[in-house]
Amino acid sequence: MAETESERLLNEIGRLLMEDSDYPSEPTLLYAQLDHNMIGESIFKELGNQLLYRWPANERLTYALLELWEAQDERDRWSELEYVLHDGPFEVAYFYPDEIDFQEDVIERRERALRRHFGEKPIVYPPLLLEDETQNSEV
């Protein structure tokens, strides 16, 4: 049976999430929010008793998400996605505009998804780089 475009993109997203050289096979949650002219993705890796926020290892992830979103009929497009990866197999849940309370912050919805998939664990965020630190790291 031929793979659909959506299936191909979902498999590509999983492959891109596993390109994290430090944590390629740890259980992963990708929480994404998409709309016209806006893509926001958050990646979390489960590391035992904590969750680690990760920057995307490849900018292709953003484009794969956009292609997946655009592959849907415009009237039936989802707004948010949970993509959970467990060393190969993945589960995807789509959330449509009429299912989302936009008065609630996306961070609250994302943290609820983390608890649902990984339980009550602290989230570790990397330190933010200041503008001059980003310029120095690019040299």
N, C-alpha and C positions, 0 to 999 in steps of 0.2 A: 504494500500500500504506500502511495506517495505521501511524503510529509507535506503538510500545509505550510504556508508562509508563517503563520503564527507559531506553529510547532518548531519550525526551523529557528525562529528568533528566540523562543523560549530556551531551546537547547544552546543557542549561542550565548545567551545571558548566563546560563549556568557555567559554560566554559570560561567566560570572561571573569566570573566571580572566583573561579578556581585558579586564575592567573595570579592571585595574591601570593607572592613568593614566600612570605613569612607564614601564612596560614592558608594553604591551598585547600585542605580537606576538612577543616573544622566546620561544624554546623553553622550555617549562615542565614541571616535574614536580610533581604533587600526590601526596603520600604520605599516606594516611589510615588510621587504625586506629579501628574502631568496635566497640562492644559495648553491652550494656544500660547505660543511664545514662552513657555515655562516648563522646566523639568527640574525636579528636586529628587535626588536619590540619597538614601542613607543605607550604609552597609554595616552590619554588626556580625561579629564572629563570637561564637560561644567558646570560652576558654575555661572549662571547669566550673568554678564558682563565680565567674564574672563574664560580662559581655564587653567586647572591645569594639569601639567604633573604628571603621577603616575607611580611608579615602579610596576611591576607585583606582584599581591598578592599571586601568586602560581607559582612555577616553572613548573608546568604541562602545562602552556600556551605555553611555548617554544616547548615542545614535541608535543602538539596538532597541532601547526603550522607546524612543521616539518612533521608530519604524513599526514596532509592535502596536503602539497606540494609534498611529495613522492607518494601520492595516484594518482597523475596525471601522464599520460603517459610522459615519459622523453622528448619526442620531443615537447610536448605541454605544458610544465610547465610554469606557470606564475612566474614572478620575484618579483613583489610587490603586496600588497593587502591592500585595505581599507575596514575595517569592522566597520560599524556604528551601534551602539546599542542604541535603544530608549526604555528603560524600558520593555524589552522583545523582541519585533520585531527587526530584524536586516536587514541590506542591506550589500551586499558584492560586491566589484568591484575588478577584477583581472587585472593586467597590465603585459603584456608579453614583453620579451626582445626587440622585434622589435618596440614596442610602447614607449620605454623609451630612452631619451637622456642621456646616461651615462656620458656625459660631464657636465651635470647639477648635482649639489650636491643633494643627497637624502633629505637633510634638506629642500631645496627649494621646492621639490616635496611634502614633508610632510606638510609644511606650506601652500602650495596652497590647499591641501586637507582640512586642517583645515578651511581655509577661505571659501571654497566651501560649507562645511557642517554647519559651525557655524558662518560665517560672520567675520568681522574684530573685533577681540577681542585680548586683550593682553594675552600672555602665561606666566604663572607663573611656574617656575621650582623650585624644592626643593633645598636647599643648598647641595653642594657636601660634602660628608663625607671624611675626610682625612683618610689615612690608619690606623693611631692609633685610630681614633674614631670608625672605623668599628670593630676593634679588641675589644675595650671596650664595644661596644653595643652587642657583641656576648656572653659576659660573663654572 
